[in-house]
Amino acid sequence: MLAQFEKFGGGARGAVNLLTSALPIAIIGGLLYAGFFVKAEAVIKKVEPKAVERRDNFFSIATPNDQVAWAAGSGGKIVHTVDGGKTWQRQSTATLENLQGIAAWDAMHAVAVGNNGVILVTTNGGNLWTAATLPSSGNPNKLFRVRIFDGVAWAVGEFGALLRSDDKGQTWTRALPEKDRAWNAVSFIGQTGWLVGEFGAVMRSTDGGANWTDIETKNKVSLMAVSFRDPQHGVAVGLAGTLVVTNDGGLTWSDVERPTREHLLDVIWDENRWTAVGDKGVMVSSDATAQTWKARRISDGDVSWRTQIAKSGPRYYLAGANLAVLEGDQLTVAGR
């Protein structure tokens, strides 16, 4: 009996030894099988970039109502808000050219202009932006701004570019012959219009832009923006804090004391005061007379340059080194 037990025990130990020695081979074989025949599925999570990023520059704002706004900027970027600037969504464009100006007829129809003569239009709130038809030109026609007055769109830029559209941006005609002079801004009240540009150039029209007349001014510093509160009273701003005003419909312009030497790049009439913005976070303002101006920072610690300011409802939209909304004393920078 003992001999039989020892024989059986010896066999069991042999089986255990055999299994133990075979186990590593089985494990390795299993791993090889998995490596050759079992394909792992990679899980790739797509990260969508933010609509507004820190590196973005925005040069222009359009505000058709107090909730809807567009902003246009570098690399062909257009963003859109429908909640007063609380959130922004990027809209697809077919260009990488910098977009310098944007304007809107309403919440569905808008136009953007920019470098190399690019003009884009939308008829469906920005779901689709398409290229417009431009007059032929041998010049680059870099376009700086586009504005809408009484339904007519006007775009200005290099080489004397003054383009007009009467069909919501679909087609454009040249309102002035090309010339080695840049126009930076245009404004209209009724049939009277004004152009301002480099080296203090000013032109005026009294027939809806059909004809334009040069206006002589003492100022020779480039003017970047112009705005009127009524047919007689207007303000133009420019480089090095330049401020010039007119009280006779733009026939004559006079300098006023500058509250800053920073470049001023845009000016608006805001119901009861003038407001202008420019470099290093500066904002200057005056009452209706436009004779005495005060300068301040848009927000404490903010030194961003601003190319445009637009008022809509209770808030101001600011384009420039970033995209911001100013409501009361609260400045909110998008993408931060």
Secondary structure, DSSP 8 states (H G I E B T S, - for coil): -HHHHHHHHHHHHHHHHHHHHHHHHHHHHHHHHHHHH-------------SS-TT--EEEEE-SSSS-EEEEEGGG-EEEESSTTSS-EEE--S--S-EEEEEESSSS-EEEEEGGG-EEEESSTTS--EE-B----SS---EEEEEEETTEEEEEESTT-EEEESSTTSB-EESS---S--EEEEEEETTEEEEEEGGG-EEEESSTTSS-EEE--S--S-EEEEEESSSS-EEEEEGGG-EEEESSTTSS-EE---S--S-EEEEEE-SS-EEEEEGGGEEEEE-TT-SSEEEEESSTT----EEEEEEETTEEEEEESS-EEEETTEEEETT-
